[in-house]
Amino acid sequence: MIRLIKQNKIIEFMFQKFIINREGVLKFGHVYLHRDMLAPGEQCTYGGGLWKIDESRGAIVLYGRSFDFGPPDFDYVKQIDWSGLGGTPRPLLYLPHWPNEEETMPIIVK
């Protein structure tokens, strides 16, 4: 978390990030570092990145990579934990060539 003091007020910065843990759970959160999303003893072996809501597509757009855990490997996703997004499932789209948003890949859990 980044804390900035401006005019005697503390401002904290959080980022919309996701990880894919060792059990294949795709998790969403508002954190400063990807590793801040891990529970004690939990490991992230399949990477992560950033997410944003795209209202025009009605989807969650995933992009980028985790500096803590590397790029995401969606082949290992077995389950999606929607609690970090308010519990409401939405279609997931991945931008493999971000920041270019012309090509998207749908993420489907097997």
Long-range contacts (C-beta under 8 A, 24 or more apart in sequence): 1-31, 1-32, 1-36, 2-32, 15-50, 16-50, 16-51, 16-52, 17-48, 17-49, 17-50, 17-51, 17-66, 18-48, 18-49, 18-50, 18-51, 18-62, 18-72, 18-84, 19-44, 19-46, 19-47, 19-48, 19-66, 19-69, 20-44, 20-45, 20-46, 20-47, 20-48, 20-72, 20-73, 20-74, 20-76, 20-77, 21-45, 21-46, 22-46, 23-78, 23-79, 24-76, 24-77, 24-78, 24-79, 25-77, 25-78, 25-79, 25-80, 25-81, 26-74, 26-77, 26-79, 26-80, 26-81, 26-107, 26-109, 27-81, 27-84, 28-60, 28-81, 28-82, 28-83, 28-84, 28-85, 29-84, 30-84, 33-68, 34-66, 34-67, 34-68, 34-69, 35-68, 35-69, 37-84, 44-68, 44-69, 45-69, 45-76, 46-72, 46-73, 46-76, 46-77, 47-71, 47-72, 47-73, 48-72, 53-90, 54-93, 57-91, 57-93, 58-90, 58-91, 59-90, 59-91, 59-92, 59-93, 60-85, 60-90, 60-91, 60-92, 60-93, 61-93, 61-94, 61-95, 61-101, 61-104, 62-92, 62-93, 62-94, 62-95, 62-107, 63-94, 63-95, 63-98, 63-99, 64-98, 74-107, 77-107, 77-109, 77-110, 78-109, 78-110, 79-109, 80-109
